[in-house]
Amino acid sequence: MKIKVALGLMLSAATLAAFAGPVEEQIKARQSAYAFLGWNTHLIKSQVSDHPETYNKEKVIAAATVMAAIAKAPLLDLYGPGTDQGTGWKPSHLKADYFQKQDEIRQINDTFAQEAAALQAVATQGEIADIKTQFGKVGAACKSCHDQIRVRD
């Protein structure tokens, strides 16, 4: 229940920032959403790949549920003009040519949402091998977006 409340608050703040906030607020909301997504990604990776002996079905389901919710959120609304040059919690890593790739980015985002939803469904079944396979598909969707729009450190 606490996860759902925290996620709801975070996503509500992210949506409000996109419509009403300045560039820095959009970047902060975006960075926060992706940090929370990353934390849940690492939790699943730890459970099914790195340390399967610690596998906890409920934790994996919870993390996959959060990932699916974030993937369905209107994250693309947090990429307003100027968010490639601003600073949120840290400087933006958005490539300047992001704004010329809108159709491609939407397609990647849709794929990510579909794969994350499939991960949530697979996680409820509890088969580690199936979770690992679907987790790989989610990771590939993430990577394709990173390759397109994220400046490497």
PyMOL commands that set and color helices and strands:
alter all, ss='L'
color gray80, all
select helices_A, chain A and resi 2-20+23-50+52-54+57-72+75-78+96-100+102-125+128-149
alter helices_A, ss='H'
color red, helices_A
deselect
rebuild
show_as cartoon
